[in-house]
């Protein structure tokens, strides 16, 4: 109970100092979706991962269940707030329950030029007996409305103090159908790669990781999902096609 109260107070204080941007947030379209991700793990304890999310404007709510073939299952809810300032830079606070831990993420994405966005985040992970701090820095380069390449550096002190360098390239249409390739070299010889795509309302993907999450196990993940906007296209707000005004929510990718 005390840990929950501390988290609530931390979120309240953070929201109190975030930039106010109700007009910008109101233009963000509502998104709803669901995904099924099947984790095939080398120890044969496969994971059936069920995800549902709802993102009405500046907020998002995500519900996730990890259904293992053997052992304890996990319920992993997540809630986030996303605000933008007059420059379209964004400020995010997220809370996520992860098994026996609580993660609070503070993320900012700053528009640095017509094509470049800088990113930085810090995420305390509060366990019953300790607290770990995960941090990251990175940048996205956009050359069209939805086309971008990204490079990030992440440090996670858990396990053997893992360093990761996620790299992504996304090619998209003006309707925001896209295909994305990711490669994630990491320390401790733990590399991963993924291919993902969105075609209208359909989401598909394949991901491969070796020695994931501080273990000696490998996994392969297949993703199938649906994503859409409940508001009819004729009622959506139209506006100029500015490359950095259409950045995807970081939590959704």
C-alpha positions as CSV (number, residue, x, y, z in Angstrom):
1,X,0.0,0.0,0.0
2,X,2.8,2.4,0.9
3,X,4.5,1.7,-2.4
4,X,1.3,2.4,-4.3
5,X,0.8,5.7,-2.5
6,X,4.4,6.8,-3.3
7,X,3.8,6.0,-7.0
8,X,0.5,7.9,-7.0
9,X,2.2,11.0,-5.4
10,X,5.1,10.8,-7.9
11,X,2.7,10.8,-10.9
12,X,0.6,13.6,-9.5
13,X,3.7,15.8,-8.9
14,X,5.0,15.1,-12.4
15,X,1.7,15.9,-14.1
16,X,1.6,19.1,-12.2
17,X,4.8,20.4,-13.8
18,X,4.3,19.0,-17.3
19,X,3.6,21.7,-20.0
20,X,0.0,22.4,-20.5
21,X,-1.1,21.6,-24.1
22,X,-4.8,20.8,-24.2
23,X,-5.3,22.2,-27.7
24,X,-2.5,20.1,-29.2
25,X,-3.6,17.0,-27.3
26,X,-7.2,17.4,-28.4
27,X,-6.1,16.9,-32.1
28,X,-4.5,13.5,-31.4
29,X,-6.9,10.8,-32.9
30,X,-8.3,8.0,-30.7
31,X,-6.7,4.6,-31.4
32,X,-8.0,1.2,-30.3
33,X,-6.3,-2.1,-30.9
34,X,-5.6,-5.7,-29.9
35,X,-2.7,-8.0,-30.5
36,X,-1.8,-11.6,-29.9
37,X,1.9,-12.4,-29.6
38,X,3.1,-16.0,-29.4
39,X,6.5,-16.4,-27.8
40,X,8.2,-19.6,-28.8
41,X,10.9,-20.1,-26.1
42,X,13.9,-22.5,-26.3
43,X,13.0,-24.2,-23.0
44,X,9.5,-25.0,-24.3
45,X,7.8,-22.8,-21.7
46,X,6.0,-20.8,-24.4
47,X,4.1,-17.6,-23.7
48,X,0.8,-16.6,-25.1
49,X,0.8,-12.8,-24.9
50,X,-2.6,-11.0,-25.1
51,X,-2.7,-7.2,-25.5
52,X,-5.5,-4.7,-25.8
53,X,-5.1,-0.9,-25.8
54,X,-7.1,2.3,-26.0
55,X,-5.6,5.7,-26.7
56,X,-8.1,8.5,-26.5
57,X,-6.1,11.6,-27.3
58,X,-3.4,12.4,-24.7
59,X,-3.9,9.2,-22.7
60,X,-3.5,5.5,-23.2
61,X,-4.5,2.4,-21.3
62,X,-3.0,-1.0,-22.1
63,X,-3.9,-4.3,-20.6
64,X,-1.6,-7.3,-21.2
65,X,-1.6,-10.9,-20.0
66,X,1.3,-13.3,-20.2
67,X,-0.1,-16.8,-20.3
68,X,2.8,-19.2,-19.8
69,X,2.6,-22.9,-20.7
70,X,4.0,-23.7,-17.3
71,X,4.4,-21.6,-14.2
72,X,3.0,-18.3,-13.0
73,X,1.1,-16.1,-15.4
74,X,1.3,-12.3,-15.3
75,X,-1.2,-9.4,-15.6
76,X,0.7,-6.3,-16.8
77,X,-1.5,-3.2,-17.0
78,X,-0.1,0.2,-18.2
79,X,-1.4,3.8,-18.1
80,X,0.2,6.8,-19.8
81,X,-0.2,10.5,-20.3
82,X,1.2,12.2,-23.4
83,X,1.3,16.0,-23.7
84,X,2.7,18.3,-26.4
85,X,3.9,21.9,-26.3
86,X,3.6,24.6,-29.0
87,X,6.6,23.2,-30.8
88,X,5.1,19.7,-31.0
89,X,7.6,18.3,-28.6
90,X,6.1,15.7,-26.3
91,X,6.2,14.8,-22.6
92,X,5.1,11.4,-21.3
93,X,4.6,9.8,-18.0
94,X,3.8,6.1,-17.8
95,X,3.1,3.6,-15.1
96,X,3.3,-0.2,-15.7
97,X,2.9,-3.2,-13.4
98,X,5.5,-5.8,-14.2
99,X,5.0,-9.1,-12.3
100,X,6.1,-8.1,-8.7
101,X,7.6,-4.7,-9.8
102,X,6.3,-1.2,-10.6
103,X,7.8,0.8,-13.5
104,X,7.4,4.5,-13.8
105,X,8.7,6.0,-17.1
106,X,9.4,9.7,-17.7
107,X,10.0,10.4,-21.5
108,X,10.5,13.5,-23.5
109,X,10.8,13.8,-27.3
110,X,12.1,17.2,-28.4
111,X,11.7,18.6,-31.9
112,X,15.2,19.8,-32.8
113,X,14.8,20.7,-36.4
114,X,12.4,20.1,-39.4
115,X,13.6,16.5,-39.5
116,X,15.3,15.6,-36.2
117,X,13.7,14.6,-32.9
118,X,15.9,14.0,-29.8
119,X,14.7,11.6,-27.0
120,X,15.6,10.9,-23.4
121,X,13.9,8.8,-20.8
122,X,14.4,7.6,-17.2
123,X,12.4,4.7,-15.7
124,X,12.7,3.7,-12.0
125,X,11.7,0.0,-11.5
126,X,10.5,-0.4,-8.0
127,X,10.9,-3.9,-6.6
128,X,9.9,-5.1,-3.1
129,X,13.6,-5.1,-2.0
130,X,15.3,-2.6,-4.3
131,X,15.0,0.1,-7.0
132,X,16.7,0.0,-10.4
133,X,17.0,2.9,-12.9
134,X,16.8,2.2,-16.6
135,X,17.7,5.2,-18.8
136,X,17.9,5.9,-22.5
137,X,18.8,8.6,-25.1
138,X,18.3,8.6,-28.8
139,X,17.2,10.4,-31.9
140,X,14.7,10.0,-34.8
141,X,15.3,11.3,-38.3
142,X,12.3,11.9,-40.5
143,X,12.5,12.5,-44.2
144,X,8.8,12.2,-45.0
145,X,5.5,12.4,-43.0
146,X,5.9,8.9,-41.5
147,X,9.3,7.7,-42.8
148,X,12.0,7.7,-40.2
149,X,15.2,6.1,-38.9
150,X,16.0,5.9,-35.2
151,X,19.0,5.1,-33.0
152,X,18.8,4.7,-29.3
153,X,21.1,3.8,-26.4
154,X,19.6,2.0,-23.4
155,X,21.2,1.0,-20.1
156,X,19.5,-1.5,-17.8
157,X,21.3,-2.2,-14.5
158,X,19.4,-5.4,-13.8
159,X,21.1,-8.7,-14.3
160,X,24.6,-8.0,-15.8
161,X,24.0,-4.3,-16.5
162,X,22.8,-4.7,-20.1
163,X,23.6,-2.1,-22.8
164,X,21.4,-2.1,-25.9
165,X,21.4,0.0,-29.1
166,X,18.1,-0.4,-30.9
167,X,18.1,0.7,-34.5
168,X,14.9,1.0,-36.6
169,X,14.0,2.1,-40.2
170,X,10.3,2.6,-41.1
171,X,9.0,3.1,-44.7
172,X,5.4,4.3,-44.8
173,X,2.7,5.7,-47.1
174,X,0.8,8.9,-46.4
175,X,-2.1,6.8,-45.1
176,X,0.5,5.5,-42.5
177,X,0.6,1.9,-43.7
178,X,4.2,0.9,-43.1
179,X,6.9,-1.7,-42.9
180,X,9.6,-1.6,-40.2
181,X,12.9,-3.4,-39.7
182,X,14.7,-3.4,-36.4
183,X,18.1,-4.6,-35.2
184,X,19.1,-4.5,-31.5
185,X,22.8,-5.2,-30.8
186,X,23.4,-5.6,-27.1
187,X,26.2,-6.3,-24.7
188,X,26.7,-9.9,-23.3
189,X,26.2,-11.2,-26.8
190,X,22.4,-10.8,-26.6
191,X,21.2,-9.5,-30.0
192,X,17.8,-9.3,-31.5
193,X,16.0,-8.3,-34.7
194,X,12.4,-7.8,-35.9
195,X,10.2,-7.2,-39.0
196,X,6.9,-5.5,-38.4
197,X,4.2,-4.1,-40.7
198,X,0.8,-2.3,-40.6
199,X,-1.6,-2.6,-43.6
200,X,-4.7,-0.5,-43.0
201,X,-6.1,-2.1,-39.8
202,X,-3.8,-5.2,-39.7
203,X,-0.7,-5.5,-37.6
204,X,1.8,-8.4,-38.2
205,X,5.4,-9.0,-37.1
206,X,8.2,-11.5,-36.4
207,X,10.9,-11.0,-33.8
208,X,13.9,-13.1,-32.9
209,X,16.1,-12.7,-29.7
210,X,19.0,-14.8,-28.4
211,X,19.7,-14.9,-24.6
212,X,16.9,-12.5,-23.8
213,X,16.1,-10.9,-20.4
214,X,19.4,-12.0,-18.7
215,X,18.9,-15.7,-19.4
216,X,20.5,-18.3,-21.6
217,X,17.2,-18.8,-23.6
218,X,16.3,-17.8,-27.1
219,X,12.9,-16.9,-28.3
220,X,10.9,-16.2,-31.5
221,X,7.8,-14.0,-31.4
222,X,5.0,-13.9,-33.9
223,X,2.6,-11.0,-33.7
224,X,-0.9,-10.7,-35.2
225,X,-3.2,-7.7,-34.4
226,X,-5.9,-5.2,-35.3
227,X,-5.6,-1.5,-34.9
228,X,-8.0,1.3,-36.0
229,X,-9.5,4.7,-35.3
230,X,-13.2,4.6,-34.3
231,X,-13.9,8.1,-35.6
232,X,-15.0,8.1,-39.3
233,X,-12.4,9.6,-41.7
234,X,-14.7,12.4,-42.8
235,X,-14.9,13.6,-39.2
236,X,-11.2,13.6,-38.5
237,X,-9.4,16.9,-38.2
238,X,-7.4,17.8,-41.3
239,X,-4.3,20.0,-41.4
240,X,-1.0,20.6,-43.1
241,X,1.3,17.6,-43.6
242,X,4.1,18.4,-41.3
243,X,6.6,15.6,-40.9
244,X,7.2,16.0,-37.1
245,X,3.5,16.6,-36.2
246,X,2.7,13.0,-37.0
247,X,5.1,11.2,-34.9
248,X,3.8,7.8,-33.6
249,X,3.3,7.3,-29.9
250,X,6.5,5.7,-28.6
251,X,4.6,3.2,-26.4
252,X,2.7,1.8,-29.4
253,X,5.7,0.7,-31.5
